[in-house]
Amino acid sequence: MQFIASKHIVHRDLAARNILLTDSFNAKISDFGLSCYMGNSVLEQEYPPKKLPYKWLSIEALISKIFSEKSDVWAFGVLMFEVFSLGQVPYTGLILEELVGYLKAGNRLLCPEAADEKIYEIMLDCWKEDPEERPTFETLASRFHVILANTTKSYGYVESKEEK
């Protein structure tokens, strides 16, 4: 996503269902059907409403249909929730109108069992109400490099029980 954002493209449908894995388990982003080119503008731009996956949309996208790199960062936080909850659907049982009120009240998805404090902190940063307070994908990449370099916990693996 850091590369995509550097090319001024907003994906608008960043979710686990749109992440493909290669034979060597490298993640590839797919489905650019809702993406848009933002040009060299540093301002967020409004786009006509389309059928959008509302459970992955940021507050500003839900309310005003305004999209930017920072709305993709919000969706990335939801994608992280999907991954660390092992595929749980976000905001289960909430319809669009309920979700807007839920988020405006400051509520966020709970920490998935497979995520530690540092990972959940990144998710919460991605879900800040003010888009300017959310990290960029460049910042997120740096934070993940630090976590991966300093952690001994093996994310994504289940401890195997050796038979005797």
N, C-alpha and C positions, 0 to 999 in steps of 0.2 A: 504494500500500500504506500510505502514511502516513495517508491518510484512513480506510481500512478499519480499521487498527489503532486509530485515535482513536475509532472506534465500538465498540471491544472485540470485534471479529470476528476470528477466526483462520481463515484460508483453508484450510489443511492440504493443498492441492494446487497450490501455486504452482510453475509450470513453464512453459517456453516454449510448450508445446502449449496452454496456457490464456491466452495473450496474443494478443489480436486487434489488428489495426491498422486505423485508419480510413482514409478516402481521403486524408487529409492526414498520414498516418503517425503519428497519436497512438496510443499503446499503451493498450489497455483490458483490464482483468483480467476473465476469464470463468470459468465453471464453478465455481459456489459450492456444488456438491452435497455436498462434504465439509466445508464451513465450519461453524463453530459460534460462537454468541454467548457471550462470556465474562462478560457483565454488567459490573458495576463492580469486580469482584474484581481485586486486584493480584497475587493468587497464581495460579500455574499450576494448571490443573485437569486431572484425569485423565478421559478419555472412553473408553467401551467400544471395543474394537478393531473396526475395519472393514477392508475391503480397501483398503489405502493404498499409494501409490507409494513404495516403500521407498528408492529411490535419491535421493530428494529430502528424506527425513526426517532430522531432527537426531538426535544420539546419544540424547538423553533420550526422544524420541518412539519411536525404534527399540527401546530397551530397556524403557521404562516406560509407553509410550503416553501421555506427558505432552505437552500442546501449549500453546503460548502465542505471543505476538507474536514471541518470540525463536526459536521453532521455525520460524515463517514467515521470519524473517530468514535462518536457515540455508538454507532452500529458495530464498530470493532469491539467495544466493551460488551455489547450483547453477544457477539460471536464468541468472545472469551467465556462468557457465562455458559453458552451452549457447550463449548469444549470441556470446561472444568466441571460441568454438571453431567457430563457423559450423554449429552443429547437432549436434555430436558427442554421443553418448549418454554420460552420466556413468557412471563405474565399470564400464565394459564388461567383461563376463565374470565379475563378482563376483555370487554369490548372496547372499541375505539374511544367512545365518550368517557368511559370509566378510566381508561389508561391515561388520558390527558389530565384529569383531576388527580389521579394517583401520583403522577410525576410532578405536577405543579405543587402538590402538598409536600414535596421533598422525599417521597418514597422511592426506593430503588430496589432492584433485585437483591435477594439475600446472597450471602457468600456461599458458593457451591462447596460441597464437602471436599472435593479434590483440590481446591485452591487454598493456598496459604495466605497469610496476612498481606504480604507484599503484592501478590497477584491481585487480591481483592482491592487493595489500595489503588492499583492501576485501573481496575474496572470503575471504581468510584470516581477517579479523576476523569475518565472518559465520559462519565454521566453527569458532570457538573452542569447546572442549568445554564450558566453563562458560557456561550461557546468560546469566548476569549480565554476562559480559565481552563479549558481542556488542553491537553498536550497535543502537539503535532505528531504526525507519524514518525518524523525524524527523532523527536524526543522519546517516543515510545520504543523505537528500535534501540536507542541508547540504554534505556532502562532495562530492556530485556537482556541486552548483552551483559550488563552488570549482574543481573540476577543469575544468568546462566554461568557466568564466570565465578560467582561466589557461593553458589548453592551446592549442597551435596544431595539434596532431595531430587529424586528422578521423577519428574512430571510425566504422566502418561503411561507409566508402567505399573503393573501389579506385581507385588512380591510373589514369587513362586515358592511353593512348598516342596522342598526336596524330599523325595521318598527314600526311606532307608531300607 
